[in-house]
Amino acid sequence: MTPKTAGRDHGQMTLEAPLEPAGVLSGSIILTLDGEIPVEHLLPGDRIITRDSGTAVLTSVHRHVMRVRAVRIMAGSLGDTRPDRDVVLPEGQQVLVRDWRAQALFGLRQAVAPARALIDGEFIVSEGLQTMTLFELRFDTPHVFYADGLELASPAITSRQDAKAQGAA
């Protein structure tokens, strides 16, 4: 999984905290400075490769088991080799879209949107309610990180006190 960002205009991205369950499934491969690592092996302090800042230090990893609506994104449906395999996400997980969909759906060159907004019924489909083990990656500020070849937005931590509370959870 190699970022396809070299020499590209990144433009402006606005990242906001999701208001619903978000995260990646156990087994998802995250791009770090130490290589590709399954999300369940990440620890606070790990250096994650991000689209917006190059790298970011992971402040906490939260594991949640919950029943949520899921979306399946088929391999290669968001660009050449993106994602690099079929990926299932909770429908509220924010995804950075940089192909024709961003222009068609949002009138922008690129957009951060919940996975459910990308459903087309053919390559990106609803999987209905599923019990999922989700790993939520948290940083001091929101970032776009790489998971299974997708560019996903992390939630924001609003203050240092929240960051400390998140780390203790």
N, C-alpha and C positions, 0 to 999 in steps of 0.2 A: 504494500500500500504506500504509494508515493504521492505527496501532495502535487496537484496539477496547478500550482500557483506561480511558478517562476516567470517573471517578466510580465505579469498581468496587472492591469489596473484594478485595484481592490475597491475603489469608490468608497462611499459612506455606508456603514451598517449601523443600525440602531438595534441594540440588544436589550430586551426586557425580561424580567423574571416570568416564567410561565405561571399561570394561575391554576393549573391542574397537574396531575401526575406526569412526570417526565423522567427520562433517563434512558439507559441502554440495557439490553438484556445481558445476563451472564453469558460469557463466551465472546462478547463483542471485543474486537481487537482495536485498541487505542494506540495512536502513534505518539511515542514519547522519545525523549533524547536518548534513552537506553534501548530503543527499538520498538517493535510492535509487541504490546503486552495485553493479555486478556484483562478486561476491566476488573474482574474480581481479585486480581493480584496487585492492583494499584494501592498506594498508601499516601497519606498526607506527606508533602515534601517532594513527591515525584514531579519531574519536569515534563510537562505535556506540550507537544508541538501544537501551536494554534495558528489559525489563518490570519488573525488580526494583529498579533503582537510577536510572532515568532515562537516564543515559549512562554509558559506560565506555570507557576508553582501551584500544585494542587493543595488546597487547604483542608479539604475533607472529602470523604466518600461515604455516601449514605446508601444503605441497602434497604429496599422496601419490597415486601411481597404484597401485591394488591390485585384486585380484579378491575381491569380497565379495558376500554375499547382500544383495539390494536389496528395498526395499518401495516401492510406488507409492501415493501418497495422492492421490486424485482431487480436482479442484477443488471447493471448497465442502463437502467431506465432514466437516470438523471445525468447522462453524459457517458462518454467512453469510459468504461470500467468503474462507473460510480453508480451505485455501490459495487464492490467487487464480488458480492454474493447477495442472495436475497436477504433482506434485513426486515425484522419485525420491530416496530417501535410503538410506544403508546401514542395515541392520536394527538396528544397535546405536546409532544416533543417538538421543539423548534428546529427546523431544518433550513440551512442556507441554500437557496436555489439560485443558480447562475446561468441557466440555459433559457431557451425560448419561453419556458413556463413563467419565469419572473416577469417578462414583458407581457405575455398573454394574460396572466392572472392578476398582476399588480401594477402593470404599466411602468416597471422599473427594470434596470439592467440586472439587478440582483435583489433578493428579498429574503428576509427571515420569516418563515411561516410555519404554523403547526402542521404536522404530517397530514392531518385530516383534510387540510386545504388543497393538498396535492392529489387526492384520490381522483383517478380517471376511470376506474372500473376495469382496466385492462392490465396496465403495468404497475399501477399503484392502487391497491385494493383494500377495502375494509375487511378485517378478520373478525369483527364482532368482539364481544366480551371475552377476555381471556385472563387467567390468573398468571401474572408475570412477576418474576424476580427482577427488579429494576435497580440499577446502580446510578445514582445521581452524583455527578462530579461537580464540586464547588471550588471556586477560586475567589480571590479578593474582589475581583471585578468580573463582569461577564466576558466570556470568550467564545470563539468558534473553534471547536476542536475536531479532530478526525477520528471517526469510528467506522470501521468496516468500509472505508472509502467515502463515507458521507461526511458532510460538514455540518456539525450539530452545534446548537447554541447552548451554553450552560446558563443556569439561573444566576441572578445577582445576589450578592450578600450586601445588605444595606448599611451595615455599620460594623466596626470592630467588635462590639459587644455581641452582635449576631454571629460574627465569625467565630468567636470563642465558644458561644453556645452551640453552634453547628459542629465544631470540632469535638465537643464533649459528648455529642449525641451518639 
